Amino acid sequence: MRITDIQRCEVRPGRLVEWTLSPATVATAAGLPEDSRPPAYIQESHIRTARTVRDGGLFVPTWLGTVFDLAGPVDLDVLQEALRAWTVRHETLRSGFRWTGGSGEELRRFTLDAGDVSLHRERVGDFTDPDALVRHLENRFDTVADALRWPNLIYAAVVRDDSTSVYMAFDHSNVDAYSLHGIAAEISELYTAGLEGRGPVVRTPAASYVDFCELERADADRIDDSHETVARWREFIRRCDGTLPGFPVDLGLAPGGPLPPQKMICEPLVDAGAAAAFEAYCRPYGGSLVGLLAATALIVQELGGQPVYRTVVPFHTRVKSRWSDSVGWYVGGAPIEVPVTGSPGLPEVLRTVRGALQAARPLARMPLARVLSLLGTDFRPTSPDLYSIVSYVDARGIPGADRWDEQRAYGLLRVSYGDQVCVWVSRLHDGLWLASRYPDTDVAAKNMRLYVERLRDLVAATVS
């Protein structure tokens, strides 16, 4: 599934229909008692940051979403039931948070029973101009799939005679990018079963991200500031001059300036043959993720002159198979340092990255927000991204991946404001796909273009 933004996902005209959680569902939620299961640290950090940024006068949408096609004329009643059934299967989507306490500083969960969830459908109207449709969808997703409101999800369908495009957007607190990859197949399966009158699709119940949040938080709350994980983060942050690492090239940003708008790059990196050759070259060192980080270390040294590449590598926290098809935000970070002085070659840097990842990966299981609270460091939550990332996923084995091109399936990221660089590289059946958002400055645009071209060159150079 290609990661992109809503401007570049083949939006086509049609009749727009939208679904939100029904007024009856919202009313029921308002009267629910507290769910004792707490938010995950990453959820709470996300929501608190959104509130801080909003209080500072800036609205920064951070939703994630997906779009895919259903072939042929659509039955909206069947589609609505497929969307409802999928929603209730994933408990986090029927769970939300309230500010409580005398000063409104405590975040408490509430969770609807599956039987209390229904959808409200509204026909919006016909759109003949794709640009106008894009503007409408983005505005609706910004408004509804917002960290500081509930419900914070919205579904839409653009209906045409020969096909229908299904759009689904969620606040980031409920989904990560990996969660998006399975949606097209699950909804398509439910919809097809409904059309054929086969009754409800019997699937293994999805493990609950809400349960995961409780388990992870209980584990995190057992440690104190003497724990080895905290000590290692403390030393890493000290070597990053007391902060978390950004992308170590000039982005044209003035220190202490306002949060800048961002732009996005979305493009193929190399074809399937070159992707396979790159993987084969990197396999003795740990695979393509190691290769991408090693290549990035060499490139940013060339562009920015830093003798050590420091970054936080995102890793999923679905460490048990029970969480594999669960929708939620299962992401942790591992800090690594890669010396690149003395003009090392790619094999030498690959060995360094492999060792750094092996040593650091266990740290990703401890929520960074918990670590930072124990460090007592004032990381002011003024940006939606605490640090820059380079992420890699091999998506070819995900159920339904072989149909993504046929379904015009995309994962959607909202590009709004931010002072960091985030790079996502996906291994698809047709090669490597790169998406990145970065500050919208001339300097950043120039250096990110250089980064992508040099990355493409280094990957291609491993083809024998």
Salt bridges, closest charged atoms under 4 A:
ASP5 OD2 - ARG8 NH2 3.03
GLU10 OE1 - ARG408 NH1 2.90
GLU18 OE2 - HIS136 NE2 2.84
GLU18 OE1 - ARG140 NE 2.95
ASP35 OD2 - ARG37 NH2 2.75
GLU44 OE2 - ARG48 NE 2.91
GLU44 OE1 - ARG217 NH1 2.95
ASP69 OD2 - ARG12 NH2 2.85
ASP69 OD1 - ARG160 NH2 3.96
ASP69 OD2 - ARG408 NE 3.84
ASP77 OD1 - ARG121 NH2 3.10
GLU81 OE2 - ARG84 NH2 2.92
GLU91 OE2 - ARG37 NH2 2.95
GLU105 OE1 - ARG48 NH1 3.37
GLU105 OE2 - ARG51 NH2 3.15
GLU106 OE1 - ARG108 NH2 2.69
ASP126 OD2 - ARG123 NH2 3.76
GLU138 OE2 - ARG414 NH1 3.62
ASP142 OD2 - ARG414 NH2 2.77
ASP146 OD1 - ARG54 NH2 2.81
ASP171 OD1 - HIS46 NE2 3.02
ASP176 OD1 - ARG318 NH2 3.16
GLU186 OE1 - ARG89 NH1 3.24
GLU186 OE1 - HIS90 NE2 3.43
GLU189 OE1 - ARG203 NH1 2.31
GLU196 OE1 - ARG198 NE 2.64
ASP211 OD1 - ARG37 NH1 2.69
ASP219 OD1 - ARG222 NH1 3.23
ASP221 OD1 - ARG370 NE 3.83
GLU228 OE2 - ARG232 NH1 3.83
GLU235 OE2 - ARG238 NH2 2.35
GLU235 OE2 - ARG239 NH1 2.72
GLU267 OE1 - ARG449 NH2 2.78
GLU267 OE2 - ARG456 NH2 2.77
GLU279 OE2 - ARG283 NE 3.87
GLU302 OE1 - ARG454 NE 3.13
ASP325 OD2 - ARG89 NH2 3.29
GLU337 OE2 - ARG239 NH2 2.38
GLU337 OE1 - ARG310 NE 2.67
ASP385 OD2 - ARG437 NH1 2.77
ASP394 OD2 - ARG396 NH2 2.79
ASP405 OD1 - ARG2 NH1 2.99
GLU406 OE2 - ARG403 NH2 3.21
ASP430 OD2 - ARG2 NH2 2.27
GLU453 OE2 - ARG449 NH1 2.79
GLU453 OE1 - ARG456 NH1 3.18
ASP457 OD2 - ARG454 NH1 3.98
